[in-house]
């Protein structure tokens, strides 16, 4: 059995690590949208398949027996094509989904059906930040009365198509170190992990963190999750609250449940059982940094 992971997300990296750690035969595929993607823990191919026929040929040549789609939620075309191909070839497929963003208290959301409708809600002379990537940029051509900032991962191959815009490379402006180097969810908080209780992170990370003085920056720390620079800003003594304990138990049970579901799926593949396409909620199968 060989599992094909359609990658390109942090979740896909976690799944690849999980497969490597549990010795599940797997290889990954990246579309090539990012020039220098982070390495994955399983053998990885780069570039498109050349359409549905090329995808089928690759699957047959590599003796792929199951497909795990962990592409970006915006990559709906890839998911649709993968499902069609898996049905034609009679291969089991699983789609690994993250939950959609939902408004929280204090947010102000405006829902539109297409990017081109944004102009109807944007007053003139505003600074507009576009986080939808370069592939949908042309749909914002009608916003000519404001300044546009389009975020993308790689440096552009050509100038911004209009005089009223510019590209922003990488992630939003966090602290300088986080902006340049952070590749996990902590980047959204300027690299801040918040208060950590004993056992909240993996042993190697926790040991290095415990040996640091206040405001001291560690040497690069290597763990199974990658490389880390750690700084301890403060320490406190506090009994774990009932809420904190409940959260730890909840997260532990959630991971345990997901591990079981994934293992059951792999077990069924090894036993030759056919599985229809199914969706999983965003549940990390291996710890993320």
BELQUICOR-V756194 format. One record per helix or strand of 2 or more residues. SS is the DSSP state (@ for helix, = for strand). FROM is the first residue (numbers start at 0). TO is the last residue. If there is no record, write none. Layout:
# BELQUICOR-V756194
[[SS & FROM & TO] [SS & FROM & TO]]
This chain:
# BELQUICOR-V756194
[[= & 2 & 5] [@ & 9 & 20] [= & 25 & 29] [= & 42 & 45] [@ & 50 & 60] [= & 65 & 68] [@ & 75 & 88] [= & 91 & 95] [@ & 114 & 120] [= & 126 & 129] [@ & 133 & 139] [= & 146 & 151] [= & 164 & 168] [@ & 175 & 180] [@ & 184 & 188] [@ & 202 & 209] [= & 220 & 222] [= & 225 & 227] [= & 230 & 231] [@ & 241 & 269] [= & 277 & 279]]
